[in-house]
Amino acid sequence: MCLAIPARVIELEDEDIAVVAIEGVKKKISTALLEEVAVGDYVLIHVGYALHKLSPEEAARTLELMAEAGVLHEELAELREGAA
């Protein structure tokens, strides 16, 4: 389905590259579309790009809604296929 999904930044690599983690899946993403990203930030990711920063509460609520709708498992499977 390829929805945008919240993930936490766990590492900053290069100027515009970060590693995010969600449910045990780690993935390298581009942060070029955001002004500033720090380790610990939550970002909304889609097709390898961080699109928007989220509060931890927004991230948790979004993940909860995705799980309730039955799409979280599918999105995590897609992330695992392209994991870092």
C-alpha positions, -999 to 999 in steps of 0.1 A, spaced: 0 0 0 29 23 8 15 48 33 36 73 52 46 59 85 61 74 117 96 63 128 122 75 153 156 87 142 182 66 158 213 77 139 225 106 117 249 95 90 257 121 63 243 156 60 209 144 46 209 107 56 195 93 88 187 58 101 152 54 115 137 25 135 102 12 139 91 -21 154 126 -35 152 130 -25 115 159 -1 107 160 19 74 182 46 59 162 76 48 168 110 33 162 140 55 168 165 27 132 177 28 134 188 64 154 217 78 167 201 110 165 165 123 181 152 155 185 117 170 153 110 189 130 129 166 100 112 152 95 117 114 68 107 90 86 86 62 74 78 27 94 61 -1 127 67 17 121 104 26 113 121 59 84 143 51 74 159 84 85 159 121 60 145 146 57 147 184 61 113 201 24 114 209 14 120 173 37 92 162 22 68 188 -14 77 179 -7 74 142 8 39 147 -21 29 169 -46 40 142 -27 22 115 -27 -10 136 -65 -6 142 -71 -2 105 -50 -33 98 -24 -16 76 6 -14 100 17 -50 95 17 -45 57 37 -13 59 63 -28 82 66 -57 57 74 -32 30 100 -15 52 116 -48 60 121 -56 23 141 -24 18 156 -22 53 191 -8 59 
